[in-house]
Amino acid sequence: MKKSLLLSILALSLTGMASAASFVFEESQWTWNNTTGTLDLGEAALTGLQDWTLSATISLNGTSGNNWGSTLLASGTNPTADSFPNGFQFYMSNTNGLVTKGIPSSDSGGETTYGTTAFKTGLITIDMAYDSSAKSLTWTVYTQGDNTEEKLPYATATRTELNSFFQNGQITQLSSMLNKDNSSPSTIQSVSINIVPEPTTAVMGLLGIVVPAMRRRRRS
C-alpha cells in the first residue's frame, strides 16, 4: 500500500474521530408540570467518557420558582433535590446569588455559592465544557438583562474534583424549576449540546493496521 494512500486513510479516520454531534432543544420540547420542567436528551445524553459542551439560555420573569429561588438547570428529573451526587444543579437563590451543587463534590452536598445578589429578570446563559482527558468541567454563567447583545460574566469556574458521573455515569435528562404562573412565564429558550464521539473500535483497529504498515514502508 502506498504511503500517500495510508496517510489519506489515516486522515479520514482521524477526521471521523473528531467530528461532533450537535443537538438543539427548544422550549416546546420540555415537559412542564406546574413549575417543574424536564427534558429527555435521547442521543444527546452526556457521559464522562466524551468531550462535550452544553449551552442553555433561560429567560427569567423576575419572580422565583419557589420561596427560595429558581433552578436554572439541573441534571436528572428533580431540579430541587438536596444534593446531586451524580450530576449538577445551577440554582439562583433569592438572597445568595448563584448556587451550584454536585460540582465539586468535596462534601455531601457539593454546594458552592457565587456572589451575593440574585439575578431575577432577563436572559441568563449557562455554558459548560467538559474535557474527558483532563476530567475537568469549565462553566460560565452569563447575565444579559433585557439586551441580548450584552453578555456579562456572572460567575465562572473550572473544576477537577468532580463527582462520580464524570468518571462512569450518564445524564439522560435535564430539569428546571421556574415560575410559570403569570402572563409572562420564565422559559428555557434553548439548550444546545455538542458531543465529540469516542474513537470507535473499528477506527482504532484501522490505526493498528495503518501505523505498522507505514513503519514497514519506511524501513524498506
MIVEX-309903 format. One record per atom (N, C-alpha, C): residue in three letters; x, y, z. Coordinates in steps of 0.1 Angstrom, whole numbers, plus 2048, in hexadecimal, padded with zeros to 3 digits. Atoms other than C-alpha are relative to their C-alpha. Example, Ala and Ser with C-alpha at 12.3 -4.5 7.8 and 13.67 -1.06 7.14 Angstrom:
ala8097F4800/ala87B7D384E/ala80980C800/ser7F77F5800/ser8897F5847/ser7F880B808/
END
This chain:
met8087F4800/met800800800/met80980D800/lys7F87F4801/lys80E8227F6/lys7FF80980D/lys8007F77F4/lys81883B811/lys7F580A7FF/ser80B7F6801/ser800855803/ser7F37FB803/leu80D8057FD/leu7E383E805/leu7FE7FD80F/leu8008027F2/leu7EC834828/leu7FD80D808/leu8027F37FA/leu7ED859832/leu7F28047FE/ser80D7FC803/ser7CC85F821/ser7F67F9809/ile8098087F8/ile7BB843834/ile80180580F/leu7FE7FB7F2/leu7CB84F855/leu7F980D802/ala8067F27FE/ala7BF87384F/ala7F17FF801/leu80F802800/leu79B867847/leu7FC7FA80D/ser8048077F4/ser79B851866/ser80080B80C/leu7FF7F67F5/leu7A786E87D/leu7F580A7FF/thr80B7F7802/thr78D88586D/thr7F37FB806/gly80C8077FB/gly77286C876/gly80080080F/met7FF8007F2/met77F86A899/met7FD80D807/ala8017F37FA/ala77D88F89F/ala7F38077FD/ser80D7F9804/ser75B89788F/ser7F780080C/ala8097FF7F5/ala7428A38A8/ala7F17FF7FB/ala80E800802/ala71D89C8AA/ala7F980C807/ser8067F47FA/ser7088BB8B0/ser7F07FE801/phe80E8017FD/phe6E58BD8BF/phe7FB80E806/val8067F47FB/val6CE8DB8C6/val7F27FC805/phe80E8027FA/phe6AF8D98DD/phe7FA80D803/glu8077F47FD/glu6958F38DE/glu7F67FF80C/glu8098017F5/glu67C8FC8F9/glu7F57F67FE/ser80C809803/ser6608E88E8/ser8047F1802/gln7FD80E7FE/gln6748C88ED/gln8017FC80F/trp8018037F2/trp6738CB913/trp7F27FC804/thr80D8047FA/thr6588BB928/thr7FF80780D/trp8027F87F4/trp64A8D2943/trp7F57FB808/asn80A8037F6/asn6378C9962/asn80080B80B/asn7FF7F47F7/asn62F8EA974/asn80D8077FD/thr7F37F8802/thr6518FA97A/thr80C7F77FC/thr7F580A803/thr6668DA973/thr8007FB7F2/gly7FF80580E/gly6728D2950/gly80B7F67FF/thr7F680A803/thr6858B4943/thr8027FF7F1/leu7FC80280E/leu6978AD922/leu8077F37FE/asp7F980D804/asp6A088B914/asp80B8037F6/leu7F57FC809/leu6C288E903/leu8017F67F5/gly7FF80A80A/gly6C086E8EF/gly80E7FD7FC/glu7F3802805/glu6DE86B8D9/glu80B80A805/ala7F87F67FB/ala6EC88A8E9/ala8047FE80F/ala7FC8047F3/ala6F287890A/ala80E803803/leu7F27FC7FD/leu71188491C/leu8077F6809/thr7F880A7F8/thr72C86D929/thr80D806804/gly7F37FB7FC/gly74D87193A/gly80B7FA7F8/leu7F6806809/leu75F85E91E/leu8028087F3/gln8007F880C/gln759878903/gln80280F803/asp8007F17FF/asp76289D8FE/asp7F28057FC/trp80C7FA804/trp7438B28FD/trp7FF80F805/thr8037F27FC/thr7368D68FF/thr7F1801801/leu80E7FE7FE/leu7148E190B/leu7FD80F802/ser8047F27FE/ser704903909/ser7F1801801/ala80E7FF7FD/ala6E290C918/ala7FD80F802/thr8057F27FE/thr6D092E915/thr7F3800807/ile80C8007F9/ile6B593592E/ile7FB80F801/ser8067F37FF/ser69D95392F/ser7F980080D/leu8067FF7F2/leu69495D953/leu7F680C800/asn80A7F6800/asn674971959/asn80080980D/gly7FF7F87F4/gly67F98097B/gly7FA7FA80C/thr8078077F5/thr66B968990/thr8067F2802/ser7F980C7FE/ser67B94A9A1/ser7F77F47FE/gly80780D802/gly67192699B/gly7FA7FB80D/asn8058037F2/asn66C9219C1/asn80580B80A/asn7FC7F67F6/asn6729339E1/asn80F803801/trp7F17FF7FE/trp69892D9DF/trp8078057F3/gly7F97FB80C/gly69F9359BB/gly7FB7F77F4/ser80380780D/ser6A0924998/ser80B7F77FD/thr7F6809805/thr6B290698B/thr8018037F1/leu7FE7FD80E/leu6C191296A/leu8017F37F8/leu7FE80C807/leu6CD8F095F/leu8067F5809/ala7FB80B7F8/ala6D38CE96F/ala8007F37F8/ser80080D805/ser6DB8AA966/ser7F57F8806/gly80B8097FA/gly6C088F96B/gly7F28077FF/thr80E7FC801/thr69B894971/thr7FB80880C/asn8047F97F4/asn69B8A5993/asn80980C802/pro7F87F4800/pro6A88C9990/pro80280680D/thr7FF7FB7F2/thr6A48D09B5/thr8057F680A/ala7FA80A7F6/ala6B68B29C4/ala809806809/asp7F77FB7F6/asp6CA8B79E3/asp80F7FF7FC/ser7F2802805/ser6EA8AA9D2/ser7FF7FA7F2/phe7FF80580E/phe6F58A09AF/phe80D7F87FF/pro7F4808800/pro70F8849B5/pro8047FA7F2/asn7FD80580E/asn70C879990/asn7FD80A7F5/gly8027F580A/gly70989A97E/gly80380E805/phe7FD7F27FC/phe7058BF984/phe7F3807801/gln80B7F77FF/gln6ED8DB98D/gln80580E800/phe7FE7F1800/phe6EE901985/phe7F4806805/tyr80C7FB7F9/tyr6D791299D/tyr80280F803/met7FF7F27FD/met6D09379A0/met7F880380D/ser8067FE7F3/ser6C993E9C5/ser7FA80F800/asn8067F37FE/asn6B295B9CE/asn80980A807/thr7F87F87F7/thr6CC9689E7/thr80F7FF7FD/asn7F2802801/asn6EE9599DF/asn8067FF7F2/gly7FA80180D/gly6F395B9BA/gly8007F27FB/leu80080D806/leu6FD93C9A6/leu8067F6809/val7FB80B7F8/val70191B9B8/val8017F47F6/thr7FF80C808/thr70F8FC9A7/thr8017F480A/lys7FF80D7F9/lys70C8D89B4/lys8057F57F7/gly7FB80B807/gly71E8B99AA/gly80E8037FA/ile7F37FC806/ile73C8CC99C/ile80680C808/pro7FA80D7FE/pro7528C79AE/pro7F97F880A/ser8078097F6/ser7498AA9C5/ser8097FE80C/ser7F78017F5/ser7618B29E1/ser7F97FE80D/asp8088037F4/asp7458AF9FB/asp7F37F97FB/ser80C808803/ser72489D9FD/ser7F78077F6/gly8097F9809/gly7118B89EB/gly8078057F4/gly7F87FA80B/gly72D8C59D4/gly7FB80E7FD/glu8067F3802/glu71E8E89D9/glu80A80B801/thr7F87F4800/thr7309089D0/thr7F880C7FB/thr8077F4803/thr72292B9CF/thr80980B7FA/tyr7F97F6807/tyr72D9469B7/tyr7F880D800/gly8067F3800/gly72596B9BD/gly7F580180B/thr80A7FE7F5/thr70B97A9D5/thr7F38067FB/thr80B7FA806/thr6F29899BD/thr7F97F67F6/ala807809809/ala6D79749AC/ala7FD8077F3/phe8047FB80D/phe6D0979987/phe7F27FB7FD/lys80E805801/lys6AB977981/lys7F88047F4/thr8087FB80C/thr6A198A961/thr8098007F4/gly7F97FF80D/gly6AC98693D/gly8067F27FD/leu7FA80D805/leu6C296C92C/leu80C7FD808/ile7F48067F9/ile6DC95693D/ile8047F47F8/thr7FA80B808/thr6F393D92B/thr80A7F8808/ile7F78097F9/ile70591F939/ile8087F97F5/asp7F780780A/asp723913924/asp8097F6808/met7F880A7FA/met7348F292E/met8087F97F6/ala7F7807809/ala7528E191E/ala8077F5808/tyr7FB80C7F9/tyr75D8BE929/tyr80C7FA7F8/asp7F4806806/asp7808B0922/asp8027F3806/ser80080D7FA/ser78088B925/ser80E7FB803/ser7F28047FD/ser7A6888924/ser80580680E/ala7FC7F97F4/ala7AC8A1940/ala7F67FE80B/lys80A8027F6/lys78C897952/lys7FC80D806/ser8037F37FB/ser7848BC955/ser7F48067FA/leu80C7F9804/leu7658D1952/leu80280F802/thr8007F1800/thr7668F6949/thr7F38057FD/trp80E7FA802/trp74690A94D/trp80180F802/thr8027F27FE/thr73C92E94A/thr7F18037FF/val80E7FB800/val71B93E952/val80080F7FC/tyr8007F2805/tyr71495E93E/tyr7F2806803/thr80C7F9800/thr6F9978945/thr7FF8097F4/gln8027F880C/gln6EA98B928/gln7F680B802/gly80B7F67FE/gly6CE9A0938/gly7F67FE7F4/asp80A80080B/asp6B59A991D/asp8078037F3/asn7F97FD80C/asn6D09B1904/asn8087F37FC/thr7FA80D804/thr6DA9918F1/thr80E8027FB/glu7F27FD805/glu6FA9A28E4/glu80A80280B/glu7F87FE7F4/glu7079A8907/glu8017F4808/lys7FF80D7F9/lys715988916/lys80C80280A/leu7F67FD7F6/leu72798E937/leu8027F3809/pro7FE80B7F8/pro73897294B/pro7FB80380E/tyr8057FF7F2/tyr72596D96C/tyr8097F7809/ala7F88087F8/ala73A950979/ala8077F67F7/thr7F980A808/thr75493796B/thr8097F8808/ala7F88097F8/ala76891A977/ala8057F47F7/thr7FB80D805/thr77D8FC96C/thr8027F680B/arg80080A7F6/arg7798DD980/arg8067F37FC/thr7FA80D803/thr78E8BD981/thr7FC7F680B/glu8068097F6/glu77F8AF9A2/glu7F27FD7FD/leu80E802805/leu7618A1990/leu7FA7F3806/asn80780C7FA/asn74788899C/asn8017F47F7/ser7FE80D807/ser743864991/ser7FB8007F2/phe80580080D/phe72F86D972/phe80B8027F6/phe7F67FD80A/phe74E87B961/phe80A7F57FF/gln7F780C802/gln76085A966/gln7F97F57F8/asn80680B806/asn74784195B/asn7F18017FE/gly80F7FE801/gly72384F95B/gly7FB8057F3/gln8077FB80C/gln70A85C942/gln7F5809805/ile80B7F77FE/ile6F2879942/ile7F77FF7F4/thr80A80280B/thr6D387192D/thr7F580A800/gln80B7F67FF/gln6BC88D939/gln80580C807/leu7FD7F47F9/leu6BE8B1943/leu7F3805806/ser80D7FB7F9/ser6A58C495A/ser80280E804/ser7FF7F27FC/ser69D8E7965/ser7F4803809/met80B7FC7F8/met6868F897E/met7FF810800/leu8027F2803/leu67991A973/leu7F2805803/asn80E7FB7FE/asn65B931979/asn7F98007F3/lys80880180C/lys640929960/lys7F2806802/asp80E7FC7FC/asp62293A971/asp7FA80C7FA/asn8067F3805/asn61F95D962/asn7FF8007F1/ser8027FF80F/ser61896993F/ser80D8007F8/ser7F3801807/ser63D96A937/ser8097F7807/pro7F980B7F8/pro64B949944/pro80F8007FC/ser7F2803803/ser670942947/ser8017F47F7/thr7FF80B80A/thr67C92B92B/thr80E7FC7FE/ile7F3805805/ile699915920/ile8008037F1/gln8007FD80E/gln69F9268FF/gln8067F67F7/ser7FA80A808/ser6B790C8F2/ser80B7F9808/val7F58087FB/val6D08F18FB/val8077FA7F4/ser7F880680B/ser6EC8E88E3/ser80B7F8806/ile7F68097FB/ile7048CB8E7/ile8087FB7F4/asn7F780580A/asn7228C18D3/asn8087F5807/ile7F980B7FA/ile73289F8D9/ile80B7FB7F6/val7F6806808/val7538928CC/val8017F1803/pro80180E7FD/pro75086C8C8/pro80D7FA804/glu7F38087FD/glu7698538D7/glu8057FA7F3/pro7FB80880B/pro7808428BE/pro7F97F2800/thr80680D801/thr76E8238B1/thr80A7F57FF/thr7F780C801/thr77C8008B3/thr8057FE7F2/ala7FB80280E/ala77D7FF88D/ala80B80A7FC/val7F67F6803/val79081F88A/val80E7FD807/met7F48037F9/met7A98158A5/met8077F47F9/gly7FB80B807/gly7AD7F4892/gly8078047F3/leu7FA7FB80C/leu7B4806872/leu80D807803/leu7F37FA7FC/leu7CF81B883/leu80A7F5803/gly7F780A7FD/gly7DE7FB88F/gly8067F97F3/ile7FB80580C/ile7E27F086B/ile80880A7F8/val7F97F6808/val7EC81185B/val80D804806/val7F37FB7FB/val80781C873/val80B7F67FF/pro7F580A803/pro81B7FB872/pro8047FF7F2/ala7FE80180F/ala8177FA84C/ala80980C7FC/met7F87F5803/met82681D84A/met80E7FE805/arg7F38027FA/arg843813860/arg8087F67F7/arg7FA80A808/arg84A7F484A/arg8048077F2/arg7FD7F980C/arg84880A82B/arg80D809801/arg7F57F77FE/arg86182283A/arg80E7F9800/arg7F48087FF/arg87A806841/arg8057FA7F3/ser7FD80780D/ser8787F781E/ser8078097F6/
END
